Amino acid sequence: MTRYRFDKVKECAQLKQSVSRLVCILFPELEKLVPTLHMASTYALLDEFPGAQQISNANLTH
């Protein structure tokens, strides 16, 4: 169980690094606007608006 947990923690850290790199490439200014990229609200934002085009077309009140 301990080795399994260690592997999953390591896998999670690698996935977070991958997400951080991709977000820095696609949305370089986002990192300055949020306290951390790994928050549920940030993930929800990226899920709803996966690209710059979707964000630019979004209504300001949305």
mmJSON file of the N, C-alpha and C atoms, coordinates in Angstrom:
{"data_MODEL":{"atom_site":{
"group_PDB":["ATOM","ATOM","ATOM","ATOM","ATOM","ATOM","ATOM","ATOM","ATOM","ATOM","ATOM","ATOM","ATOM","ATOM","ATOM","ATOM","ATOM","ATOM","ATOM","ATOM","ATOM","ATOM","ATOM","ATOM","ATOM","ATOM","ATOM","ATOM","ATOM","ATOM","ATOM","ATOM","ATOM","ATOM","ATOM","ATOM","ATOM","ATOM","ATOM","ATOM","ATOM","ATOM","ATOM","ATOM","ATOM","ATOM","ATOM","ATOM","ATOM","ATOM","ATOM","ATOM","ATOM","ATOM","ATOM","ATOM","ATOM","ATOM","ATOM","ATOM","ATOM","ATOM","ATOM","ATOM","ATOM","ATOM","ATOM","ATOM","ATOM","ATOM","ATOM","ATOM","ATOM","ATOM","ATOM","ATOM","ATOM","ATOM","ATOM","ATOM","ATOM","ATOM","ATOM","ATOM","ATOM","ATOM","ATOM","ATOM","ATOM","ATOM","ATOM","ATOM","ATOM","ATOM","ATOM","ATOM","ATOM","ATOM","ATOM","ATOM","ATOM","ATOM","ATOM","ATOM","ATOM","ATOM","ATOM","ATOM","ATOM","ATOM","ATOM","ATOM","ATOM","ATOM","ATOM","ATOM","ATOM","ATOM","ATOM","ATOM","ATOM","ATOM","ATOM","ATOM","ATOM","ATOM","ATOM","ATOM","ATOM","ATOM","ATOM","ATOM","ATOM","ATOM","ATOM","ATOM","ATOM","ATOM","ATOM","ATOM","ATOM","ATOM","ATOM","ATOM","ATOM","ATOM","ATOM","ATOM","ATOM","ATOM","ATOM","ATOM","ATOM","ATOM","ATOM","ATOM","ATOM","ATOM","ATOM","ATOM","ATOM","ATOM","ATOM","ATOM","ATOM","ATOM","ATOM","ATOM","ATOM","ATOM","ATOM","ATOM","ATOM","ATOM","ATOM","ATOM","ATOM","ATOM","ATOM","ATOM","ATOM","ATOM","ATOM","ATOM","ATOM","ATOM"],
"id":[1,2,3,4,5,6,7,8,9,10,11,12,13,14,15,16,17,18,19,20,21,22,23,24,25,26,27,28,29,30,31,32,33,34,35,36,37,38,39,40,41,42,43,44,45,46,47,48,49,50,51,52,53,54,55,56,57,58,59,60,61,62,63,64,65,66,67,68,69,70,71,72,73,74,75,76,77,78,79,80,81,82,83,84,85,86,87,88,89,90,91,92,93,94,95,96,97,98,99,100,101,102,103,104,105,106,107,108,109,110,111,112,113,114,115,116,117,118,119,120,121,122,123,124,125,126,127,128,129,130,131,132,133,134,135,136,137,138,139,140,141,142,143,144,145,146,147,148,149,150,151,152,153,154,155,156,157,158,159,160,161,162,163,164,165,166,167,168,169,170,171,172,173,174,175,176,177,178,179,180,181,182,183,184,185,186],
"type_symbol":["N","C","C","N","C","C","N","C","C","N","C","C","N","C","C","N","C","C","N","C","C","N","C","C","N","C","C","N","C","C","N","C","C","N","C","C","N","C","C","N","C","C","N","C","C","N","C","C","N","C","C","N","C","C","N","C","C","N","C","C","N","C","C","N","C","C","N","C","C","N","C","C","N","C","C","N","C","C","N","C","C","N","C","C","N","C","C","N","C","C","N","C","C","N","C","C","N","C","C","N","C","C","N","C","C","N","C","C","N","C","C","N","C","C","N","C","C","N","C","C","N","C","C","N","C","C","N","C","C","N","C","C","N","C","C","N","C","C","N","C","C","N","C","C","N","C","C","N","C","C","N","C","C","N","C","C","N","C","C","N","C","C","N","C","C","N","C","C","N","C","C","N","C","C","N","C","C","N","C","C","N","C","C","N","C","C"],
"label_atom_id":["N","CA","C","N","CA","C","N","CA","C","N","CA","C","N","CA","C","N","CA","C","N","CA","C","N","CA","C","N","CA","C","N","CA","C","N","CA","C","N","CA","C","N","CA","C","N","CA","C","N","CA","C","N","CA","C","N","CA","C","N","CA","C","N","CA","C","N","CA","C","N","CA","C","N","CA","C","N","CA","C","N","CA","C","N","CA","C","N","CA","C","N","CA","C","N","CA","C","N","CA","C","N","CA","C","N","CA","C","N","CA","C","N","CA","C","N","CA","C","N","CA","C","N","CA","C","N","CA","C","N","CA","C","N","CA","C","N","CA","C","N","CA","C","N","CA","C","N","CA","C","N","CA","C","N","CA","C","N","CA","C","N","CA","C","N","CA","C","N","CA","C","N","CA","C","N","CA","C","N","CA","C","N","CA","C","N","CA","C","N","CA","C","N","CA","C","N","CA","C","N","CA","C","N","CA","C","N","CA","C","N","CA","C","N","CA","C"],
"label_alt_id":[null,null,null,null,null,null,null,null,null,null,null,null,null,null,null,null,null,null,null,null,null,null,null,null,null,null,null,null,null,null,null,null,null,null,null,null,null,null,null,null,null,null,null,null,null,null,null,null,null,null,null,null,null,null,null,null,null,null,null,null,null,null,null,null,null,null,null,null,null,null,null,null,null,null,null,null,null,null,null,null,null,null,null,null,null,null,null,null,null,null,null,null,null,null,null,null,null,null,null,null,null,null,null,null,null,null,null,null,null,null,null,null,null,null,null,null,null,null,null,null,null,null,null,null,null,null,null,null,null,null,null,null,null,null,null,null,null,null,null,null,null,null,null,null,null,null,null,null,null,null,null,null,null,null,null,null,null,null,null,null,null,null,null,null,null,null,null,null,null,null,null,null,null,null,null,null,null,null,null,null,null,null,null,null,null,null],
"label_comp_id":["MET","MET","MET","THR","THR","THR","ARG","ARG","ARG","TYR","TYR","TYR","ARG","ARG","ARG","PHE","PHE","PHE","ASP","ASP","ASP","LYS","LYS","LYS","VAL","VAL","VAL","LYS","LYS","LYS","GLU","GLU","GLU","CYS","CYS","CYS","ALA","ALA","ALA","GLN","GLN","GLN","LEU","LEU","LEU","LYS","LYS","LYS","GLN","GLN","GLN","SER","SER","SER","VAL","VAL","VAL","SER","SER","SER","ARG","ARG","ARG","LEU","LEU","LEU","VAL","VAL","VAL","CYS","CYS","CYS","ILE","ILE","ILE","LEU","LEU","LEU","PHE","PHE","PHE","PRO","PRO","PRO","GLU","GLU","GLU","LEU","LEU","LEU","GLU","GLU","GLU","LYS","LYS","LYS","LEU","LEU","LEU","VAL","VAL","VAL","PRO","PRO","PRO","THR","THR","THR","LEU","LEU","LEU","HIS","HIS","HIS","MET","MET","MET","ALA","ALA","ALA","SER","SER","SER","THR","THR","THR","TYR","TYR","TYR","ALA","ALA","ALA","LEU","LEU","LEU","LEU","LEU","LEU","ASP","ASP","ASP","GLU","GLU","GLU","PHE","PHE","PHE","PRO","PRO","PRO","GLY","GLY","GLY","ALA","ALA","ALA","GLN","GLN","GLN","GLN","GLN","GLN","ILE","ILE","ILE","SER","SER","SER","ASN","ASN","ASN","ALA","ALA","ALA","ASN","ASN","ASN","LEU","LEU","LEU","THR","THR","THR","HIS","HIS","HIS"],
"label_asym_id":["A","A","A","A","A","A","A","A","A","A","A","A","A","A","A","A","A","A","A","A","A","A","A","A","A","A","A","A","A","A","A","A","A","A","A","A","A","A","A","A","A","A","A","A","A","A","A","A","A","A","A","A","A","A","A","A","A","A","A","A","A","A","A","A","A","A","A","A","A","A","A","A","A","A","A","A","A","A","A","A","A","A","A","A","A","A","A","A","A","A","A","A","A","A","A","A","A","A","A","A","A","A","A","A","A","A","A","A","A","A","A","A","A","A","A","A","A","A","A","A","A","A","A","A","A","A","A","A","A","A","A","A","A","A","A","A","A","A","A","A","A","A","A","A","A","A","A","A","A","A","A","A","A","A","A","A","A","A","A","A","A","A","A","A","A","A","A","A","A","A","A","A","A","A","A","A","A","A","A","A","A","A","A","A","A","A"],
"label_entity_id":["1","1","1","1","1","1","1","1","1","1","1","1","1","1","1","1","1","1","1","1","1","1","1","1","1","1","1","1","1","1","1","1","1","1","1","1","1","1","1","1","1","1","1","1","1","1","1","1","1","1","1","1","1","1","1","1","1","1","1","1","1","1","1","1","1","1","1","1","1","1","1","1","1","1","1","1","1","1","1","1","1","1","1","1","1","1","1","1","1","1","1","1","1","1","1","1","1","1","1","1","1","1","1","1","1","1","1","1","1","1","1","1","1","1","1","1","1","1","1","1","1","1","1","1","1","1","1","1","1","1","1","1","1","1","1","1","1","1","1","1","1","1","1","1","1","1","1","1","1","1","1","1","1","1","1","1","1","1","1","1","1","1","1","1","1","1","1","1","1","1","1","1","1","1","1","1","1","1","1","1","1","1","1","1","1","1"],
"label_seq_id":[1,1,1,2,2,2,3,3,3,4,4,4,5,5,5,6,6,6,7,7,7,8,8,8,9,9,9,10,10,10,11,11,11,12,12,12,13,13,13,14,14,14,15,15,15,16,16,16,17,17,17,18,18,18,19,19,19,20,20,20,21,21,21,22,22,22,23,23,23,24,24,24,25,25,25,26,26,26,27,27,27,28,28,28,29,29,29,30,30,30,31,31,31,32,32,32,33,33,33,34,34,34,35,35,35,36,36,36,37,37,37,38,38,38,39,39,39,40,40,40,41,41,41,42,42,42,43,43,43,44,44,44,45,45,45,46,46,46,47,47,47,48,48,48,49,49,49,50,50,50,51,51,51,52,52,52,53,53,53,54,54,54,55,55,55,56,56,56,57,57,57,58,58,58,59,59,59,60,60,60,61,61,61,62,62,62],
"pdbx_PDB_ins_code":[null,null,null,null,null,null,null,null,null,null,null,null,null,null,null,null,null,null,null,null,null,null,null,null,null,null,null,null,null,null,null,null,null,null,null,null,null,null,null,null,null,null,null,null,null,null,null,null,null,null,null,null,null,null,null,null,null,null,null,null,null,null,null,null,null,null,null,null,null,null,null,null,null,null,null,null,null,null,null,null,null,null,null,null,null,null,null,null,null,null,null,null,null,null,null,null,null,null,null,null,null,null,null,null,null,null,null,null,null,null,null,null,null,null,null,null,null,null,null,null,null,null,null,null,null,null,null,null,null,null,null,null,null,null,null,null,null,null,null,null,null,null,null,null,null,null,null,null,null,null,null,null,null,null,null,null,null,null,null,null,null,null,null,null,null,null,null,null,null,null,null,null,null,null,null,null,null,null,null,null,null,null,null,null,null,null],
"Cartn_x":[0.823,0.0,0.869,1.954,2.813,3.452,3.934,4.535,3.499,2.324,1.248,0.912,0.785,0.491,1.622,2.852,4.004,3.968,3.653,3.564,2.454,1.331,0.206,0.516,1.181,1.571,2.563,3.499,4.477,3.793,2.851,2.102,1.29,0.673,-0.108,0.786,1.961,2.897,3.339,3.573,3.965,2.833,1.607,0.466,0.268,0.466,0.347,1.421,2.625,3.691,3.335,2.761,2.348,1.266,0.3,-0.77,-0.18,0.725,1.346,2.089,2.837,3.569,2.616,1.558,0.6,-0.122,-0.501,-1.184,-0.243,1.024,1.991,2.177,2.07,2.193,0.929,-0.24,-1.5,-2.003,-1.845,-2.342,-1.252,-0.227,0.884,0.475,-0.584,-1.0,-1.853,-2.372,-3.263,-2.556,-1.303,-0.558,-0.453,-0.487,-0.404,-1.753,-2.83,-4.168,-4.764,-4.269,-4.818,-3.741,-4.138,-3.137,-2.365,-3.075,-2.435,-3.231,-2.551,-3.23,-4.03,-3.716,-4.308,-5.437,-6.398,-7.601,-8.794,-9.848,-11.044,-11.612,-11.596,-12.151,-11.321,-10.009,-9.15,-9.361,-9.476,-9.747,-11.113,-12.106,-13.438,-13.38,-12.61,-12.439,-11.807,-10.762,-10.081,-10.948,-11.795,-12.706,-13.753,-14.282,-15.323,-14.744,-13.562,-12.919,-11.529,-11.445,-10.164,-9.182,-9.609,-8.694,-8.899,-7.949,-8.023,-9.223,-9.554,-10.692,-11.999,-12.169,-13.384,-13.468,-12.356,-12.346,-12.667,-12.102,-12.358,-13.803,-14.447,-15.843,-16.839,-16.375,-17.273,-17.831,-19.046,-19.671,-18.995,-18.814,-18.128,-18.851,-20.165,-20.903,-20.827,-20.46,-20.346,-19.018],
"Cartn_y":[-1.193,0.0,1.259,1.231,2.405,2.71,1.682,1.895,2.378,1.822,2.238,3.711,4.126,5.527,6.423,6.019,6.797,6.973,5.907,5.984,6.931,6.892,7.769,9.229,9.493,10.864,11.389,10.551,10.93,11.183,10.331,10.492,11.787,12.073,13.311,14.537,14.517,15.635,15.832,14.747,14.851,15.423,15.008,15.545,17.033,17.444,18.87,19.683,19.145,19.836,19.966,18.927,18.963,20.011,20.042,21.04,22.443,22.642,23.959,24.399,23.49,23.831,24.197,23.417,23.701,25.024,25.293,26.551,27.735,27.587,28.662,28.932,27.902,28.078,28.713,28.197,28.661,29.963,30.124,31.299,31.831,32.487,32.917,33.909,34.663,35.66,35.068,33.868,33.268,33.029,32.662,32.372,33.599,34.785,36.022,36.409,35.859,36.256,35.377,34.166,33.242,32.875,32.589,32.234,30.96,29.975,28.737,28.164,27.513,26.921,25.685,25.094,23.822,24.004,24.834,25.049,24.577,24.195,23.725,24.814,26.051,27.139,27.386,27.271,27.441,26.305,25.087,23.942,24.089,24.601,24.811,25.867,26.922,27.958,27.378,26.595,25.989,24.931,24.283,23.296,23.975,25.103,25.809,26.605,27.163,27.964,27.392,26.346,25.669,26.41,27.489,28.214,29.709,30.431,31.896,32.39,31.692,32.087,32.002,30.963,30.82,31.914,32.268,33.327,34.668,34.942,36.229,36.343,35.23,35.255,35.226,35.009,34.89,36.258,36.23,37.444,37.819,39.099,39.555,39.147,39.083,38.7,37.216,36.446,34.995,34.702],
"Cartn_z":[0.0,0.0,0.0,0.752,0.834,-0.509,-1.195,-2.507,-3.519,-3.438,-4.339,-4.128,-2.877,-2.577,-3.059,-2.826,-3.271,-4.792,-5.51,-6.966,-7.413,-6.736,-7.097,-6.781,-5.681,-5.34,-6.378,-6.773,-7.787,-9.131,-9.491,-10.737,-10.726,-9.591,-9.449,-9.598,-9.017,-9.131,-10.577,-11.284,-12.691,-13.54,-13.261,-13.996,-13.724,-12.479,-12.15,-12.863,-12.968,-13.698,-15.176,-15.745,-17.147,-17.372,-16.47,-16.575,-16.457,-15.524,-15.34,-16.596,-17.196,-18.424,-19.55,-19.731,-20.797,-20.573,-19.342,-19.039,-19.278,-18.923,-19.15,-20.639,-21.459,-22.905,-23.477,-23.085,-23.666,-23.064,-21.758,-21.039,-20.116,-20.641,-19.783,-18.695,-18.917,-17.925,-16.811,-16.987,-15.984,-14.666,-14.71,-13.482,-12.579,-13.163,-12.376,-11.783,-12.344,-11.922,-10.825,-10.683,-9.686,-8.671,-7.431,-6.411,-6.758,-7.315,-7.744,-8.913,-9.814,-10.962,-10.58,-9.465,-9.083,-8.079,-8.463,-7.66,-8.48,-7.816,-8.513,-9.418,-8.96,-9.773,-11.03,-10.935,-12.104,-13.088,-12.581,-13.452,-14.122,-13.391,-13.965,-15.074,-14.855,-15.874,-17.131,-16.957,-18.108,-18.781,-18.023,-18.598,-19.469,-19.001,-19.752,-20.917,-20.735,-21.772,-22.057,-22.879,-23.091,-23.986,-24.607,-25.489,-25.416,-25.955,-25.937,-26.748,-27.821,-28.649,-27.856,-27.073,-26.266,-25.195,-24.619,-23.612,-24.248,-25.418,-26.072,-26.545,-26.851,-27.295,-26.132,-24.919,-23.759,-23.381,-22.88,-22.371,-21.053,-20.824,-19.619,-18.338,-18.36,-17.152,-16.893,-17.895,-17.73,-17.075],
"occupancy":[1.0,1.0,1.0,1.0,1.0,1.0,1.0,1.0,1.0,1.0,1.0,1.0,1.0,1.0,1.0,1.0,1.0,1.0,1.0,1.0,1.0,1.0,1.0,1.0,1.0,1.0,1.0,1.0,1.0,1.0,1.0,1.0,1.0,1.0,1.0,1.0,1.0,1.0,1.0,1.0,1.0,1.0,1.0,1.0,1.0,1.0,1.0,1.0,1.0,1.0,1.0,1.0,1.0,1.0,1.0,1.0,1.0,1.0,1.0,1.0,1.0,1.0,1.0,1.0,1.0,1.0,1.0,1.0,1.0,1.0,1.0,1.0,1.0,1.0,1.0,1.0,1.0,1.0,1.0,1.0,1.0,1.0,1.0,1.0,1.0,1.0,1.0,1.0,1.0,1.0,1.0,1.0,1.0,1.0,1.0,1.0,1.0,1.0,1.0,1.0,1.0,1.0,1.0,1.0,1.0,1.0,1.0,1.0,1.0,1.0,1.0,1.0,1.0,1.0,1.0,1.0,1.0,1.0,1.0,1.0,1.0,1.0,1.0,1.0,1.0,1.0,1.0,1.0,1.0,1.0,1.0,1.0,1.0,1.0,1.0,1.0,1.0,1.0,1.0,1.0,1.0,1.0,1.0,1.0,1.0,1.0,1.0,1.0,1.0,1.0,1.0,1.0,1.0,1.0,1.0,1.0,1.0,1.0,1.0,1.0,1.0,1.0,1.0,1.0,1.0,1.0,1.0,1.0,1.0,1.0,1.0,1.0,1.0,1.0,1.0,1.0,1.0,1.0,1.0,1.0,1.0,1.0,1.0,1.0,1.0,1.0],
"B_iso_or_equiv":[0.0,0.0,0.0,0.0,0.0,0.0,0.0,0.0,0.0,0.0,0.0,0.0,0.0,0.0,0.0,0.0,0.0,0.0,0.0,0.0,0.0,0.0,0.0,0.0,0.0,0.0,0.0,0.0,0.0,0.0,0.0,0.0,0.0,0.0,0.0,0.0,0.0,0.0,0.0,0.0,0.0,0.0,0.0,0.0,0.0,0.0,0.0,0.0,0.0,0.0,0.0,0.0,0.0,0.0,0.0,0.0,0.0,0.0,0.0,0.0,0.0,0.0,0.0,0.0,0.0,0.0,0.0,0.0,0.0,0.0,0.0,0.0,0.0,0.0,0.0,0.0,0.0,0.0,0.0,0.0,0.0,0.0,0.0,0.0,0.0,0.0,0.0,0.0,0.0,0.0,0.0,0.0,0.0,0.0,0.0,0.0,0.0,0.0,0.0,0.0,0.0,0.0,0.0,0.0,0.0,0.0,0.0,0.0,0.0,0.0,0.0,0.0,0.0,0.0,0.0,0.0,0.0,0.0,0.0,0.0,0.0,0.0,0.0,0.0,0.0,0.0,0.0,0.0,0.0,0.0,0.0,0.0,0.0,0.0,0.0,0.0,0.0,0.0,0.0,0.0,0.0,0.0,0.0,0.0,0.0,0.0,0.0,0.0,0.0,0.0,0.0,0.0,0.0,0.0,0.0,0.0,0.0,0.0,0.0,0.0,0.0,0.0,0.0,0.0,0.0,0.0,0.0,0.0,0.0,0.0,0.0,0.0,0.0,0.0,0.0,0.0,0.0,0.0,0.0,0.0,0.0,0.0,0.0,0.0,0.0,0.0],
"pdbx_formal_charge":[null,null,null,null,null,null,null,null,null,null,null,null,null,null,null,null,null,null,null,null,null,null,null,null,null,null,null,null,null,null,null,null,null,null,null,null,null,null,null,null,null,null,null,null,null,null,null,null,null,null,null,null,null,null,null,null,null,null,null,null,null,null,null,null,null,null,null,null,null,null,null,null,null,null,null,null,null,null,null,null,null,null,null,null,null,null,null,null,null,null,null,null,null,null,null,null,null,null,null,null,null,null,null,null,null,null,null,null,null,null,null,null,null,null,null,null,null,null,null,null,null,null,null,null,null,null,null,null,null,null,null,null,null,null,null,null,null,null,null,null,null,null,null,null,null,null,null,null,null,null,null,null,null,null,null,null,null,null,null,null,null,null,null,null,null,null,null,null,null,null,null,null,null,null,null,null,null,null,null,null,null,null,null,null,null,null],
"auth_seq_id":[1,1,1,2,2,2,3,3,3,4,4,4,5,5,5,6,6,6,7,7,7,8,8,8,9,9,9,10,10,10,11,11,11,12,12,12,13,13,13,14,14,14,15,15,15,16,16,16,17,17,17,18,18,18,19,19,19,20,20,20,21,21,21,22,22,22,23,23,23,24,24,24,25,25,25,26,26,26,27,27,27,28,28,28,29,29,29,30,30,30,31,31,31,32,32,32,33,33,33,34,34,34,35,35,35,36,36,36,37,37,37,38,38,38,39,39,39,40,40,40,41,41,41,42,42,42,43,43,43,44,44,44,45,45,45,46,46,46,47,47,47,48,48,48,49,49,49,50,50,50,51,51,51,52,52,52,53,53,53,54,54,54,55,55,55,56,56,56,57,57,57,58,58,58,59,59,59,60,60,60,61,61,61,62,62,62],
"auth_comp_id":["MET","MET","MET","THR","THR","THR","ARG","ARG","ARG","TYR","TYR","TYR","ARG","ARG","ARG","PHE","PHE","PHE","ASP","ASP","ASP","LYS","LYS","LYS","VAL","VAL","VAL","LYS","LYS","LYS","GLU","GLU","GLU","CYS","CYS","CYS","ALA","ALA","ALA","GLN","GLN","GLN","LEU","LEU","LEU","LYS","LYS","LYS","GLN","GLN","GLN","SER","SER","SER","VAL","VAL","VAL","SER","SER","SER","ARG","ARG","ARG","LEU","LEU","LEU","VAL","VAL","VAL","CYS","CYS","CYS","ILE","ILE","ILE","LEU","LEU","LEU","PHE","PHE","PHE","PRO","PRO","PRO","GLU","GLU","GLU","LEU","LEU","LEU","GLU","GLU","GLU","LYS","LYS","LYS","LEU","LEU","LEU","VAL","VAL","VAL","PRO","PRO","PRO","THR","THR","THR","LEU","LEU","LEU","HIS","HIS","HIS","MET","MET","MET","ALA","ALA","ALA","SER","SER","SER","THR","THR","THR","TYR","TYR","TYR","ALA","ALA","ALA","LEU","LEU","LEU","LEU","LEU","LEU","ASP","ASP","ASP","GLU","GLU","GLU","PHE","PHE","PHE","PRO","PRO","PRO","GLY","GLY","GLY","ALA","ALA","ALA","GLN","GLN","GLN","GLN","GLN","GLN","ILE","ILE","ILE","SER","SER","SER","ASN","ASN","ASN","ALA","ALA","ALA","ASN","ASN","ASN","LEU","LEU","LEU","THR","THR","THR","HIS","HIS","HIS"],
"auth_asym_id":["A","A","A","A","A","A","A","A","A","A","A","A","A","A","A","A","A","A","A","A","A","A","A","A","A","A","A","A","A","A","A","A","A","A","A","A","A","A","A","A","A","A","A","A","A","A","A","A","A","A","A","A","A","A","A","A","A","A","A","A","A","A","A","A","A","A","A","A","A","A","A","A","A","A","A","A","A","A","A","A","A","A","A","A","A","A","A","A","A","A","A","A","A","A","A","A","A","A","A","A","A","A","A","A","A","A","A","A","A","A","A","A","A","A","A","A","A","A","A","A","A","A","A","A","A","A","A","A","A","A","A","A","A","A","A","A","A","A","A","A","A","A","A","A","A","A","A","A","A","A","A","A","A","A","A","A","A","A","A","A","A","A","A","A","A","A","A","A","A","A","A","A","A","A","A","A","A","A","A","A","A","A","A","A","A","A"],
"auth_atom_id":["N","CA","C","N","CA","C","N","CA","C","N","CA","C","N","CA","C","N","CA","C","N","CA","C","N","CA","C","N","CA","C","N","CA","C","N","CA","C","N","CA","C","N","CA","C","N","CA","C","N","CA","C","N","CA","C","N","CA","C","N","CA","C","N","CA","C","N","CA","C","N","CA","C","N","CA","C","N","CA","C","N","CA","C","N","CA","C","N","CA","C","N","CA","C","N","CA","C","N","CA","C","N","CA","C","N","CA","C","N","CA","C","N","CA","C","N","CA","C","N","CA","C","N","CA","C","N","CA","C","N","CA","C","N","CA","C","N","CA","C","N","CA","C","N","CA","C","N","CA","C","N","CA","C","N","CA","C","N","CA","C","N","CA","C","N","CA","C","N","CA","C","N","CA","C","N","CA","C","N","CA","C","N","CA","C","N","CA","C","N","CA","C","N","CA","C","N","CA","C","N","CA","C","N","CA","C","N","CA","C","N","CA","C","N","CA","C"],
"pdbx_PDB_model_num":[1,1,1,1,1,1,1,1,1,1,1,1,1,1,1,1,1,1,1,1,1,1,1,1,1,1,1,1,1,1,1,1,1,1,1,1,1,1,1,1,1,1,1,1,1,1,1,1,1,1,1,1,1,1,1,1,1,1,1,1,1,1,1,1,1,1,1,1,1,1,1,1,1,1,1,1,1,1,1,1,1,1,1,1,1,1,1,1,1,1,1,1,1,1,1,1,1,1,1,1,1,1,1,1,1,1,1,1,1,1,1,1,1,1,1,1,1,1,1,1,1,1,1,1,1,1,1,1,1,1,1,1,1,1,1,1,1,1,1,1,1,1,1,1,1,1,1,1,1,1,1,1,1,1,1,1,1,1,1,1,1,1,1,1,1,1,1,1,1,1,1,1,1,1,1,1,1,1,1,1,1,1,1,1,1,1]
}}}
